[in-house]
């Protein structure tokens, strides 16, 4: 596919994903469009037909280098803690924090940086 996931955090109302486009082909914007369509069909309860699961836009923020990517991961992994959902990032099951901590693979395959 040409896009690697370096980290993620699925929050109750939004998703953080650190994605790296490795080669020409499927752009990150196209990947996100496909992801949103697929998850909308699979996850939206029938009673909410016609209601969007996702916002129309997503924020595409360039991350210039490995140090900036690591800083972004720390911020992302800390999001559930800041929201009061858990006491440590590794306690949150819908995140790549446990894999980065060397505990266990998460629900999404990631490429560690």
Backbone bond lengths (Angstrom), bond angles and torsions (degrees), N, CA, C in turn:
res aa  C-N    CA-C-N  psi(-1)  N-CA   C-N-CA  omega(-1)  CA-C   N-CA-C  phi
1 X - - - 1.452 - - 1.522 110.50 -
2 X 1.319 118.11 -29.96 1.452 120.56 176.90 1.513 115.26 90.39
3 X 1.338 118.37 3.42 1.465 121.95 178.12 1.522 108.09 -123.97
4 X 1.336 116.25 125.59 1.464 121.54 177.38 1.516 109.22 -104.33
5 X 1.328 115.98 143.41 1.462 121.47 173.89 1.523 107.78 -95.57
6 X 1.328 116.30 120.51 1.459 121.38 179.57 1.526 111.49 -95.12
7 X 1.318 116.93 -16.44 1.454 120.83 178.56 1.515 110.28 175.83
8 X 1.333 116.31 160.16 1.462 121.19 -179.24 1.517 110.27 -157.30
9 X 1.318 115.23 157.02 1.460 123.65 169.71 1.526 106.38 -146.52
10 X 1.322 116.19 117.70 1.456 121.35 176.61 1.521 107.79 -96.85
11 X 1.323 115.74 108.65 1.460 122.53 179.53 1.527 108.81 -92.67
12 X 1.337 117.98 166.79 1.464 119.39 179.53 1.534 113.88 -59.16
13 X 1.332 116.98 -27.83 1.465 119.01 -176.06 1.525 115.19 -125.33
14 X 1.325 117.79 5.18 1.462 120.35 176.95 1.529 110.66 -165.98
15 X 1.303 114.81 171.22 1.463 122.02 -178.29 1.519 109.31 -127.48
16 X 1.334 115.94 133.67 1.461 121.87 168.86 1.523 106.41 -106.38
17 X 1.314 117.18 131.94 1.465 120.93 175.40 1.522 108.58 -142.64
18 X 1.303 116.06 129.41 1.453 121.83 175.18 1.519 106.69 -100.95
19 X 1.323 115.66 107.03 1.464 122.24 -173.07 1.522 110.03 -115.90
20 X 1.314 115.79 145.00 1.460 122.03 179.51 1.516 108.95 -125.81
21 X 1.333 115.61 120.89 1.458 120.11 176.59 1.519 107.62 -84.16
22 X 1.335 115.78 112.16 1.456 122.12 -173.96 1.523 113.80 -84.75
23 X 1.297 116.65 -27.80 1.464 119.54 -174.31 1.518 109.61 -152.54
24 X 1.291 114.89 170.59 1.463 119.16 175.89 1.517 108.91 -66.16
25 X 1.273 116.38 155.38 1.451 120.96 -178.74 1.511 109.21 133.37
26 X 1.296 116.17 -130.27 1.454 121.56 -178.10 1.529 109.99 -65.47
27 X 1.313 116.34 118.13 1.461 121.18 178.91 1.525 109.35 -78.41
28 X 1.328 116.31 157.58 1.454 121.20 179.27 1.527 110.18 -58.56
29 X 1.326 117.32 -40.07 1.470 120.05 179.82 1.531 111.34 -61.99
30 X 1.319 117.10 -39.42 1.461 121.22 177.89 1.532 110.95 -68.82
31 X 1.327 116.58 -39.79 1.460 121.14 176.58 1.527 110.25 -60.23
32 X 1.326 117.10 -45.09 1.468 120.69 -179.77 1.524 111.13 -64.45
33 X 1.316 116.84 -38.60 1.464 120.03 177.79 1.532 110.34 -61.60
34 X 1.322 116.88 -46.00 1.469 121.19 179.20 1.531 111.11 -64.23
35 X 1.329 116.76 -42.19 1.456 122.21 179.38 1.534 110.53 -60.40
36 X 1.318 116.23 -45.88 1.464 120.51 -179.05 1.531 111.48 -64.69
37 X 1.312 117.03 -41.25 1.467 120.29 178.14 1.528 110.64 -63.63
38 X 1.325 116.64 -48.04 1.467 121.17 -178.46 1.525 111.04 -60.63
39 X 1.341 116.17 -50.75 1.464 118.94 -177.37 1.522 111.78 -67.50
40 X 1.311 118.28 -32.44 1.467 120.57 177.19 1.521 110.89 -62.75
41 X 1.316 116.02 -43.34 1.471 119.85 179.39 1.526 111.92 -67.06
42 X 1.319 116.80 -38.66 1.465 121.09 -173.95 1.535 113.54 -84.77
43 X 1.316 117.70 -31.68 1.458 120.00 -170.03 1.527 115.21 -104.62
44 X 1.310 118.32 -22.61 1.467 120.24 -176.14 1.522 109.49 -74.85
45 X 1.328 117.42 124.13 1.469 119.64 176.99 1.526 110.94 -60.93
46 X 1.320 116.94 148.18 1.468 122.66 -177.18 1.524 112.11 -55.67
47 X 1.323 117.50 -33.52 1.462 119.24 -178.13 1.527 113.05 -69.09
48 X 1.335 117.42 -11.37 1.461 120.87 179.73 1.530 112.70 -106.83
49 X 1.311 117.50 23.04 1.459 120.38 176.78 1.524 108.26 -57.46
50 X 1.311 115.99 133.80 1.463 120.27 -178.51 1.518 113.64 93.27
51 X 1.334 117.09 -9.15 1.460 121.96 177.64 1.530 107.68 -103.32
52 X 1.320 117.09 131.91 1.463 120.51 -178.24 1.520 111.24 -74.07
53 X 1.313 115.26 134.30 1.455 121.11 173.19 1.526 109.38 -80.07
54 X 1.327 116.58 -33.72 1.458 123.11 -176.89 1.525 110.56 -117.49
55 X 1.329 115.42 155.30 1.465 120.56 170.19 1.522 108.03 -71.16
56 X 1.319 115.75 157.40 1.472 119.52 179.55 1.523 112.24 -66.11
57 X 1.287 117.74 -31.07 1.465 121.04 -175.80 1.522 110.92 -104.01
58 X 1.305 114.74 168.99 1.453 121.28 167.09 1.518 106.26 -143.70
59 X 1.316 116.89 155.22 1.459 121.29 -178.91 1.519 109.10 -92.35
60 X 1.315 115.24 117.18 1.457 123.12 178.91 1.526 106.19 -102.23
61 X 1.321 116.87 103.28 1.459 121.78 -175.66 1.522 108.86 -111.83
62 X 1.333 118.07 114.91 1.467 119.72 177.77 1.533 111.09 -63.93
63 X 1.321 116.34 140.17 1.462 122.31 179.02 1.529 106.66 -119.48
64 X 1.343 116.56 109.70 1.472 120.62 -171.58 1.521 115.14 -85.05
65 X 1.315 117.53 75.27 1.456 120.37 172.70 1.519 114.31 112.47
66 X 1.328 113.98 171.52 1.460 121.58 -174.71 1.522 112.64 -65.37
67 X 1.330 118.62 -42.00 1.463 120.47 -179.92 1.523 111.02 -62.45
68 X 1.323 117.15 -42.51 1.463 121.21 178.41 1.524 110.30 -66.35
69 X 1.327 117.23 -36.44 1.471 121.03 178.37 1.528 110.31 -65.41
70 X 1.309 117.58 -41.67 1.468 121.00 178.44 1.528 110.75 -64.35
71 X 1.318 116.96 -41.02 1.467 121.54 176.77 1.524 110.56 -62.07
72 X 1.318 116.74 -42.65 1.466 121.61 178.47 1.531 110.40 -63.81
73 X 1.332 117.65 -40.83 1.468 121.04 178.04 1.530 111.74 -62.15
74 X 1.318 116.60 -43.30 1.460 120.29 178.54 1.525 109.99 -60.57
75 X 1.328 116.72 -43.58 1.463 121.10 177.52 1.534 110.56 -61.66
76 X 1.338 116.17 -49.56 1.467 120.84 -178.95 1.520 111.34 -58.90
77 X 1.329 116.47 -48.88 1.466 121.16 -177.24 1.526 111.65 -65.38
78 X 1.309 117.20 -25.29 1.464 121.09 178.73 1.519 113.58 -81.49
79 X 1.311 117.67 -11.61 1.463 121.60 -176.04 1.534 112.92 -56.98
80 X 1.334 120.86 -47.00 1.474 120.25 178.64 1.537 112.72 -62.74
81 X 1.326 116.84 -30.83 1.464 120.90 177.82 1.527 109.04 -69.24
82 X 1.331 116.87 -47.47 1.468 120.78 179.74 1.524 111.82 -61.35
83 X 1.328 117.24 -31.39 1.472 121.47 178.78 1.529 112.65 -83.00
84 X 1.343 117.19 -3.43 1.457 120.69 177.40 1.526 114.11 79.51
85 X 1.333 117.63 17.15 1.466 121.06 -179.55 1.529 112.62 -80.58
86 X 1.329 116.93 -30.17 1.461 123.45 -179.71 1.524 108.41 -147.32
87 X 1.340 116.26 170.36 1.464 118.92 178.54 1.529 112.77 -96.14
88 X 1.336 116.87 -23.98 1.469 120.54 175.28 1.527 108.52 -134.72
89 X 1.328 117.86 151.29 1.470 119.73 179.26 1.527 113.25 -56.50
90 X 1.316 117.53 -34.08 1.460 121.62 -177.55 1.530 113.01 -68.91
91 X 1.332 117.18 -16.47 1.468 121.25 178.69 1.527 112.48 -79.44
92 X 1.324 117.36 -14.11 1.461 120.50 -175.31 1.528 109.47 -87.37
93 X 1.338 119.16 118.31 1.469 120.85 -173.73 1.525 114.97 -75.16
94 X 1.313 119.13 -17.49 1.467 122.37 -175.02 1.524 110.62 -101.82
95 X 1.318 115.57 49.21 1.452 121.78 -173.31 1.529 110.25 -153.32
96 X 1.313 115.76 160.36 1.462 120.44 175.56 1.530 112.04 -87.64
97 X 1.330 118.06 3.09 1.473 121.51 -176.86 1.523 112.44 -60.01
98 X 1.328 118.33 -39.46 1.470 120.90 -179.34 1.532 111.18 -63.54
99 X 1.323 116.19 -39.55 1.465 119.28 179.14 1.523 110.81 -68.11
100 X 1.327 117.33 -41.29 1.465 120.10 177.58 1.521 111.61 -64.26
101 X 1.332 116.44 -29.97 1.468 120.70 178.25 1.527 111.72 -79.84
102 X 1.344 117.53 -3.16 1.457 121.64 178.93 1.522 113.68 80.13
103 X 1.335 117.37 19.16 1.464 120.88 -176.38 1.518 113.22 -88.14
104 X 1.335 117.70 -53.62 1.462 121.15 -179.85 1.519 109.01 -168.24
105 X 1.319 117.32 155.40 1.461 120.09 176.30 1.530 109.87 -64.56
106 X 1.320 115.79 148.28 1.442 121.23 177.98 1.518 111.90 -88.70
107 X 1.325 115.80 -167.80 1.456 121.64 -177.91 1.523 112.70 -77.73
108 X 1.321 116.98 -16.33 1.467 122.56 178.76 1.519 108.12 -121.13
109 X 1.318 117.06 134.20 1.464 121.11 176.63 1.529 109.23 -66.67
110 X 1.307 117.13 128.20 1.462 120.54 178.56 1.519 110.58 -122.31
111 X 1.317 114.58 159.10 1.456 122.58 173.33 1.532 106.17 -104.05
112 X 1.317 117.58 110.08 1.459 121.41 -177.23 1.519 111.04 -66.76
113 X 1.344 114.93 142.10 1.471 119.05 176.32 1.514 110.00 -111.55
